């Protein structure tokens, strides 16, 4: 009988509980021996054995759960970490299932299981565990942070922007209503998201509505939304890609209308072409022939077509993220690196590393931009023409000539499009439109600072490959002469700015047959954030000053102690470890500083870069900067486990300096920062230092509707009459990252204030919470608290993450309930530190009265949010 075995096991467990160990001497002795074995296993770090014994003890003697729960948790987490490192996924999950049988309501175990699931890529399952942990304990800060972190993966922020884009929503609704009125009453919504377009079709009178959604989270959300709006019986949603749908398994027959918005900033990046080719062949009625026929017997797609536009721009902010713009940083000569480029639109990068374009709002780029050409129309795509869609990827590359109307440096092509939903309704994603879409950026990966002039012509190649739209500016035509930017034949290959002087220099350079430069065999590729970091002169120059100061101090201290090595005649080297994430030249700068330290001692520097190409670049730069091979090594070749990077340089040696990567490019502190600092302090020699030694968090009060639009569906009115907000707003994340406060549309309601101190060198100066009173300088609604950092490399040297050439972005806590304030009001910001994670809450104070002084207002004027980096994707 099904389930009989399970019932039998439950019955045996019930009998054991009823009898109890006290009434069974043999069982009592077994429990006692197993408990001692578990403790010995923990003592000797044999966590697998200890875990098995704890399971036996707690199954035989449930009365011991309260006293043994902490030890059991500790053992479980240690054993799970070992299993994860060994890749034993099934065993790991089995351990958590066994643990949750014993402690089904233990929110700490539930949350820990979610963390492991997230690390292994099971994001939907991880979200369910974090959500369960929060239900068990609503004030569980760690589970809340994990849920917010996974929510960023599961529900993209653009879902909120789209639902808040009333014009976009209304235009889609009008187009769908018009199509249904014309007789197209069987509808398939591809990539349904929240289900809004499918519900529009049903509300317009469609007889049958089907929808598909690949994301499990969004599929479940759409089902909830449709159920709440009373359409569960009339809209059938399937959890799959449209490419996998079949008739009659998934839908009974071909439909007469497909609606979709599977378009990204680059138009084709979400696979709309492939989806529609499959739909026309397998799911959609054929298009209408030239003769008149009933709409119910023919197929149609919304959107009907798209038109692509582009223009060339000069933009320093784009340039510094995609090309190396400096020849030296912090005393290092970088000229040997050659043309360093990003993987975006790069001609030398292929495979998974290649990216077709980046995205941004042109109106929010730091420093603005200059339009070098007028917007030009590049191509039209008819989504209702199967032959055109099939031929799109096989079509020959088109070349478009674009006149230059403004002098400037050619940095990128910016692209946007118009969606013709039908003959009457058009959506534009242009840079001057109030739209939820960003624009696609195709950086020009050619010669640095190539200047174009009025009356030049750009040769732009347009193609569709791998379902992506590709734009590439390959040449400039000037006075009937073609200057190639891609190194191809058929014109003059440009190596620098074109002009009489440039041509003369190029000719003279060609006469030299002997050179002492070390030109790399191929261009080096760095991530956009790594290139931006390398272009940050202020940060590297500040580090050089701080490193020189430390080496001088340590050299003087050693000299006064007479610490020369006997018989060697030379000082013990200074050991410097750089554990920065990604590419960093700080270790090389430290090694180079040893050459300039006036005899205070040589430097043995260790870099933690992992990629072979990064190591090759550091070796090349070391050679051209006079750094000997043994002065720069790669630390990961010296450690057995990548997770234990922080350890001694040798059994009897300590570090003179440890460089920690504290702030992520997105504007958050890195996860586990304070724990890493604690370990690093134990590895320093006397007088050694952690860089940075201190981080100060700054913030201010702002009113920003833009941040609200990106954080949740706004307003109390239903979206197009549908109840959607309560369901998707469940995935609201209170912290927004990758902000640029220089261009954020907002009103400042206070002056910047110091919010919190993180002391990495002096642990006695740290605290877990701090409150700061902020005086309101302008009336408005406090909707967010943007924050940034002042990074103190030492007492006298610091850099800000909010400055002109910062490679860091800023972040902001968005308040769940805005605070209405007037000039002169006071707002108390409370910051709390827990496990390297900071959270901020805001409370408005009542105006002081002579009798009672300041009084805090109630819950209606209180809001909070937490922030912490995701540690490269791990919870």
N, C-alpha and C positions, 0 to 999 in steps of 0.2 A: 504494500500500500504506500503511495507517495507520502513522504514525510514521516513514516513510521520510525525510521532510524533516528531522525532528529528528535522525535518525541521520546524515544527510548533513552537517548543521551540526556535530555532534559530531566527525565524521571530519575535517572541515576544520580545526576547532580543534586536534585531536590532531596533524595534520600541521604546523600552525604551531608548536605547542609543540616537536615533534620537530626541526624545522628550526632554530628559535631565531633571534632577531634578529641574533646575532653572525654568522650565516652568510648573512644577507640584508642587504646594505648599504642598500638602499632602505628596508627595514623599520626598520633601526636609525636611519636619518635621520628617518623619520616619528615614531618613538618619541621621539627627542630633541626634535624640534620641538614635538610635542604636549605633552611634559612641560613644556617652557618656556612654552607657551601656557597650560597649567593653572596654573602658578605665577603668571604675569602676571594671569590671571583672578582668582585669590585676592587678589593684591596690590591690584587695582582693584575688588574686591568684586563681580565679575561671576561669581557662583558657578555659574550655569547653564552658562556656557561652560566654566568650569574643570571642572565635573563631567563633561561630555561628553568632554573631553580626557583626564581621568584614566581614564575607562572604556576609551577607545581604548588608552592606554598599557598598562594592566594586562591587557587582553585580548591585546595583541600581545606583551607582555613580562611574563609571570607571575613571573619571577624578581625583579621590582622590588616585589612585594607587600610584603615585609617592610620595605623602606626607605620606601615611600610610603603605608603603611597609615594613619599618623596624619594626614597631610595629606588623604588621601582621606576619612577620617571627618569631619574638620573641614569639608571642602567639602560633603559629603553633608548634614550636619546644617544648615549654613547655607542651602543650596539648598532643603532640605525645609521649613525655616521660612518661606522666601519663598513656596513653593508653597502651604503651609497658609494663609498670610495672604491669598493670592489665591483660595483656594477651589478650587484645581486638584487635587482629590482623586486622580483616576486617575493623573495625572502623578506625584504624590507617592508613591503606592504602587508605581508602575512603577520609580521610582528606587530604592526599597528592594529590590524584587525583583532588579534588576540588581546592586545592591551585594551582595546575599546570594548571587548566583551566583558572585561573585568571592571573598567571604568568608563561606561558609556557617556557619562555626563561630565567628564574631566575636560574642561575647555583648553587646558594647556596641552594635553595629548592631541586633542582634535586639531588645534592650531599647528602643532608641530607636524602632524601628518600632512596638513595643507602645504606647509613649507616644502616638504620633500616632494609632494606632487607637483608643485610649481617648478622646482628645480629640474624635474624630469620632463617638463613640458606639458603636463596634464593641467592646463589652466582652468578649464571648466570645473574639473573635479576639485582642484585646489580652492576655487572660489566657494564651492559648496561647503567645504570644511571650515573655511574662515567665517562664512555666514553662520554656520552652526555654532562655532565658538562664540560669536557675538550674541547669538540668541541665548546661549547658556550664561554668558556674562556680558551684558551690554557695555560695561565700562572697561573691558579688556582692551587696553590701548594697542598692544602688539597685534592682536587679531584685527583690529580696525585698520591699522596701517597696512597690514598684509592684504586685507580686502580691498582697500583703496588702490594698492599697487597692482593687484591682479585685475582690478576693474579697468585700469588704463589699457590693459592688453585685450580685455574681453569686449569692452564697449568703447570704440574710438570716440575721441572728443568731438569729431565732426558730426556725430549723430545729434548732439545738442544744438550745434550751429545750424544744421539743416532744419531741425524742427522749429527753431526760432526764426528761420528765414521765411517770413509770412508771404512774401511775394513769390518765392519759389514754390511753396506749398499750394498757393492759390492757383498759379498758372498750371501746375500739373493737374489739379482738380478740374479746372475748366477744360483742359484738353481731354481728360478721361470722360467727363460728362458729355462732351461733344461727340466723342467716338461711340459711346454707348447709345446716345440718342440716335445716331445714324444706323444702329442695328448691330453693332459689334458687342454682343452681350455675353460671350464666353471669354474669360480673361485669365491670363497667367501673369503673375507679378514675380519677376526674376530678381532675386536678391531683396527680399521683402523688408528686411530690417525690422522696424517696429510694426510693420503691416499696414502702414498708413495708405499706400497707393492701392492696395487690394481693397481696403475698406472704402476708399473713395469710389472704386468701381462698383462695389455692392450698393453703396448709398445712391449711386447714379441710376441703379436699376438693372445691373448685370444679373443674368439668371444663374450663372455659375462662375465662381471665382476660385482660382487655385494660386498657390504661392509656394516658393521654395526659398530656403535660407541655409547656407552652409555652416555658419557659426552656431554651435550648440546653444550658447548663451542667448544670442539674438533670436534663434528659433523658439526657445522657451519663452523669451520675453514677448515675441509676437503672438504666441498662443495665449498668453495671459491677457494681452491687450485686446485681442479679438474676442476672447471670452467675456471680458469686462464690458465690451461694447455690444454685447448681445449678438455677435455674428459667428459664434463658434460652429453653429450648424450649417452655415452658408458659405464659409471660407475654409477650404481645405489646405493646410500648410504641411509641407513635407520637409524633412531635415536632410537636404542633399544639394549638390550642385545641379544646376539645370542641365549640364552636359550628361548627367547620369539618369535623367528622367526618361521614362519610356511609357508608351501607350500600349495596352490599357492599364499597365501595372500602377502607374502613378497618377495619371489623369485618363478619363475614359475615352476622350477623342481630341482631335486637334481643336485649338481655340482660334477665335477670330481676332483677338487683340492681345499683344504682349506689351506690358508696361515695365520699365526698368529705369533705374538710375545708377547703374553700375559703371559710373564714370568717375575718374579722379581728376586732379588738376591737369594731368597730361592727356586727358580725354579717354585714351584707350587702355590705361594701365591696369584697370580692374577686369580686363578680359571681355569687354562688351562685344567685340567683333566675333570672337570664338563662340560666345554664348548665342549670339543672334544667328550665326551660320547654322549652328545645331538646331536652334528653334525653328528656323525656316525649313529645315530639312525634315524635322521629326515631330515638332510640337504645334506648329502654326499652320493655319490654312494658307494656300498659295495666294500670292498677291493678285489683285484684280487685273484681268486682261484688258486689252484696249477697249473691247466692247463692254457695255454696261452690265453689271451683275450685282446681285444683292450683297450688301456689306457683311451679312451674317454668313455668307458662303466664301468670303475672301479674308485674307489676313492682313494685319497692319501692326506696325510697331510705334510706340511712343517712348522716346523721341523719334521723330521721322528722319531727321538729318542733323548734321553738325557742320559748322564752318570754323576753320582754324585760322587764328591770327597770330602774328608775332612782330616784335620790333627789337632792334639792337639797342643795348644800353651800356652806359658807363656807370659803374657802381663800385666804389672802394670796398664796401662791405662784402659784396659777392667775391671780389678779387681776393681778399685776404683769407677767404675760406677755401679757395680752390687752387691758388698758386702761391709759391714762395715769393714774397715781395721784398725781403731784406737780404742783404749780402753778408751780414754778420750780426750775431746776438751775443751779448755777455762776453765779449772778447773772443768769440769763436768765428773763424772765417768759414762761411757756408758756401762759398762760390763753387767748391768742388761737387756739391750736391747736384748741380745742373738744374734741369727743369723739373722740379718736384711738382706733382699734380695730384688732384683728388681723383677718386674712381668715377666721379660723375661726368658722363659724356666724354670719357677719356678714350682716345684712340689706342692706347697701349694696354688697357685693362679689358679682360674678357671673362666669361663665365659668371659665377655667382658674385664675384667682387664688383662687377660692372654695374653701374646705376645709370639709367637713361637720363634722369634729371633730378633736381631737387625742387622743393616747393617753398614758396614764401609769399607774403603779401607785399607787392611792390610798394604799396603806400606806407609800409612800416619798416622798410630797410633803413638801417642806421646810416645817417649821412645823406639819405636820399639817393636819387639817381638822375642821370641825364639821358633823355631819349635821343639816340643818334640817328634814328630813322623814324618815319611815320609808321604807324601800324600797317602791316601788309597782309593781304589775304593769301594764305598758303595753299589751302586745299578744302574741298567739300567732300563729305561722306554721306551717302544715302543709306540709311539703315533699313529702308524698305526695298533695297535692290540686292538680292542674293548674289548675283554675278559680280557686282561691284565689291561686295564684302569679301567674296572668295578671292578676287583678284588683287585685293589691297596689299597683302603681304608679298605677292609675287610681282607686283607692279615695279617697273624700273624706277630707280632713284630719280626724282625730279629735281631740277636745278632752277632756283628762282633768283632773279637779279633784283636787289633791293637798294634804291638810291639812299646815300647818306646825306642828311640835311643838317648835321651839327658836328663840329670838330670834337674829338674826344678819344679816350682810350676804349678800345673794344673789349668789354669784359664778358658779355653774355647775350644770349637771345632769350627774351621773355615771351612765353606763349600763353594764350588763353583761347576760348572758343565760345561760340554761340550754339545753343541747343534749340533747334526748331522743333518744338513739341508737335505742332501741327501748323496749319496755314495761318493761324491767328495768334498763337502763343509762343513767345521766344524768351529764353533765359540766356543772359550774357554773364560770363565769368570774368569780364575785363577788369583791369586794375582800378578803374574809376567807378565801378559799380558797387553798390551796397549788397554784397553777396556772401554766401557762406563758403565759397570756393577761394582757394589761394591760386596763384599763377605758377606755371611750370618754368623753372630756370635751367637753361642749357648753357653752362659756362663755356667760354671759348678757351680751350686748352692749347693755345698756341703761344707765340712769343709774348713775353711779359711787356706790358705797356706799349702794345702796338697801337699807334695813333692813326685814326682814320680822319679824313678831311671831307668837307662839303664837296659834293659832286663826285666823290668816289662811289663805287657800286660794290655791294657785298654779294658774293655768290653763296647762296644758302642751299644746301642739299636737304631734301625732304624725303623720308622713306618710312615704311612701316615694317619693322622686323621684330620677331618674337613678341607680337601683340603690343609692342610699344611704338609710339610715334617718335621718330628720331629727327632732330634738327641739328645741322652742323654747318657752321660758317667756314668754308674751305678756302676762300680766297678773297682778295680785294682787287678790284680793277681800278687803276688810276692812270689817266692819260693813255688809254689803250694798252697799258701794260698790266699783266696779271701777276700778283704777288701771292704765292701759295702760303696758307697758314698751316697746312697739314703735311708738308714735306713731300707731297706727291709731285710727279713730273708734269710738265706742261706749263711751267711758269717760273718766276724767280722765287726761290725758297727764302722766306723772311726769317732772319735770326734776331733782328732788333728793329727798332723803329725805322720806318722807311723814310728816306729823304736823301739829299746829296751827301750829308755828313755820314749818315748811317751806311750808305752804299760804299763810301770811301773807306770807312773803318772795316767793313766786311772784306773789301778787296785787300786791304793791308794785312788783315788777320790771316787771309788765305796764303800770303807769301811766307809765313813762318812754317818751317818744316820741323823745328824742334820745339817742344813745349814741356813745361814742368808741371802743368796741371794734370789732374787725374780725372779725366772725363768718364763718368759712369757708362757702362755698356748699354744701358737702357734707362729711361726716366724712372725715378723712384716714385712710388705711389704711397701717399699717406691719407688717412681719413680727414674729412673736412675739419673736424675739431682739432686734429693734430697739426694741420697746416696753420690754422688760426692761432694755436698755441705758439708755434715756431715763429710766427709773425709778431708776437707780443714782446716788443723790445723792453718795455717797462719792467715786466716780470723777470726777464732774464738778467737785465742789468742790476735789478735789486738783489737777485740771488747771488750774483757775482760779488757784490759788495758784502753781503752777509757771509758768504763763504770765505772771502779774504779776511774778514774780521775774525772769524772763528779760527782759521789756520794760524793767524798771527798770535792769537791768544794762546792756543795750544802749544805753539812753538816756543813762546816765552815761558810758559809753565814748565815745559819739558827741559828747557835750558836751565831754568833755575833749580830744577831737581837733579841736573847732571845725568840725564837718562840716556846718554849715548851708549849704543850697544858695544860691549867690550870687544876690542880688537877689530871692530868693523869700521870705525871711523865715520859712521853715518847713523842718522837717527832712525828709529823705528818708523815706518811709514804711517801716515794717517789713513784709516780705513773709512771709506764713505760708501753707503748703500743707498741706491735710489730705487724705491719700490713703486714708482709712478705707474699708473695704468696707461697702456699704449706707448707710443713713441715719445721719448724725452731725451734731451741733450744735457740734462742737469748733471748726470754722472760724468760726462765728458768735460763739462765746464769745471767740475771739481778736480778732475785729473789735470786739466790745463792750468788751474789755479796753483797746483803743486809746483809747476815750473816757474811760476812768478812769485813764489812765497819767500823769496830772499833768504833761502837756506834754512827756513824753519822746518823743513821736512818734506819728503815726497809724499804723494797721494796715491793710494791704491783704491781705485773706484770700481764699483760693481753696478752694472745696469740690470734691470729686470725685464728688459724688452724681450719678447718671445719670438716674433716673426723673424725669419731668416733675412728677409730683405731689410728690415729695420737694423739688424745687427750688421749687415753689410754696409749700410749707410753710416752707422756710427764708426765702424772701422775705417772707412774712407775719410771721414771728417777727422778722426784721430790722427791718421797718417799725415794729412795736409796741415794739421795744426801742431805738429811736432810732438805728439803724445806717443810715448813708447808703447809697444804692444802689451807689456806686462802691467802697465798703469791702468788699463781698462779691461775688465773682464765681464763676463755675462753670468749673473748670479744663479740663474736657474740650472746651469750646468753643475753647480756645486751643491744643490739641495735635492734630496730624493723625492720630496713631496711638494708640489706647487703650492699646497695650502699652508705650508710652514715656511714662508719666505723669510720671516723675521727670526733669525737665529744668529749665533756668533759667527764672525768671519773665520775663526779658528778656535781650537779647544782652549787656548790660553790668550785669546785676543778679544778685544772689544771694539765697537765702532766709535769712530770720532764724530760721525754725523750720519743720521738716518733721515732720508727725504721721504716724507709721506705725501701721497696724493690725496688731499683732504676734501676738495670741492669738485663735484662733477661739472662738466661743461653745461649741463642743464640748469645749474644754479642750486643744487642740493648738496648737503654734506654727504660724504660717502658712508655707507653702512659699516658699522663696526669701527668707526674712526677712533673713539675713545679707548676701546679695548686694544686696538693696535698700538696706540700711544702708550698705554700701560706696559705692554710687552716691550716696546722699543726703549723705554726708559731703563729697563733692566739690562739692556745690551750696550749701554754707552759707557765709555771710559770717563774718568773724572774730567769734568770740563767739556765733555761732548754735548752735542745738541741735536734735538729733533728740529727739522725744518718742515713746517713753520713751528714756532714755539707757542703761538697763541692765535686764536681766531675770534674776532669780535663780530657779532651779528648786529646789523643795523636794519632799520625799517621805518616806514612812515604810513600814515593813513591816506587812503585814496578812495575816490569814487570813480568806478569804471564799469560802465554798462557792457563794454566789450568782454571783460572777464566773466561777468554774469552770464552772458550769452553762451560762453564756451563751457560753463560749468553745469548748467541745468536748464531744463525747459522752463522758461519764465512765464509769469502771469498765472492767473487763476482760470482764465477762459480755456475751454477745450481747444485742442489743435484741430482746425477744420471741423469742429463739432465732435471730435473723438477724444475719449479719455485716455491719454497716453502718458502724460507727465508723471503721475504717481509711480508708474512702473519703471520707466527709464531713469527717473531721478534717484531711484534706489542705488544707481551706480555712479552717483555724483562723487567726484574726487575733490576734496577741499583745497588741494595744492596744485597750482598751475606752474609749469616749468617752461624753460626756453623762452622766457619773456625778455624783451628789450625795453627797459623803462624809459630809454631815450625816445622811443617812438610809440609807446603804449598810449592809446587814447584814454586819458584819465584826468581828473582834477585832483591836485594835491590838497589835502585837508589838514596837513600838519607839516612841521619841519622834520627832517630825519632825526631819529633818536637811536641811542645804543640800547639794544634789547638783551643781549646775553654775551657771556664770555666763555670760551672753551680753551682751557689751559692744557696744552699738550705736554709741557715740560714740568710744570708745578702742579701736581695733583692736589696739593693742600688748598690751592686757590679755587678749585672747582666747587660748584654747588649744583643742586638738582632743580631749583626753581628760582625764578626772579620776576618781580612785578615792576613795571615802569609806567609812570603817569605821563601821558602825552596830552599836550594842550592843543586844542583844535584851533586852526588859524583861518578857516573859511567854512561857511555853512554848507551842508550837503548831507549825503548818505555815505557812511563808511561801508564800502562793499568789499574792500580787500586790504591786506597788509603786505605790500611788496617788501622783500628783504634781500640783502646782499651781505658781503663779508669784507672786513678789513683784515688781511692776512699778515700777521707780524712774523717775519722771518727771524728777526731778533728784536731787541728792545727799540732800536733806532731805525730799523728798516722795515717798511710795510708796503703792500700793494692792495689796491681795492679791486673787487670783482665788478665794480660799477664805475668804469672809467672809459676813456675814449678808445683805447686799443685793447681792452680786455677781451680775452678769448672766452670768458665765461658769460653765460646769460644770467638773468636774474629769475627769481621765482616769487610767488605770492600765495598767501593763504586767503582764500575766498570765504567770506563769512556766510554762514548758512542763513542768517537773518541780518540784513544791513542795519546799521545804527544811525538813527537820525540825529544830527548834531548841529550846533550853532557855534559861531565864533566865541571863544572863551571857555567852552565846555572842556571837561577833562575825560579822557578815556584811559582806563587801566589795561595795559597789555601784560598778560601773565604768560611767561615762557617756562616750559617744563622739559627736563632732560630725562630720558629713560632709554637705556640700551642704545646710546648714541643717536637716538631719535628725539627731535625737538618738536614740541607742539605749542601752539599759541592760542590763547583765548582772549577775548576783548569784552570789556564791560564799561558802559558809559556811567559816569558819576552824575548825580544831581548837583546842581549848583550849591555851593556852600552857603549856609545860613549862620548868623551869629550864634544861634542857640545850639545847633547840633553838628555843624561842620559838614564835610562831604558825606553824601549817602549814595551807595550804589543802587542803581535801578534794577528792576526785576528781570526775569528770564527773557522778556521780549527784546531786551537790548544786550543780549549775551550771545556770543558766537565763538566757535573754535575750529581749529584744524591742525593737522600734524604734518611734518615734512621730514624726509630722510631719503638719501639716495638708495637705489635698488641694487647696488653692488654688482653691476653687470648682469642683472636679470635674476639674481637669487634673492629670495625673501630673507 
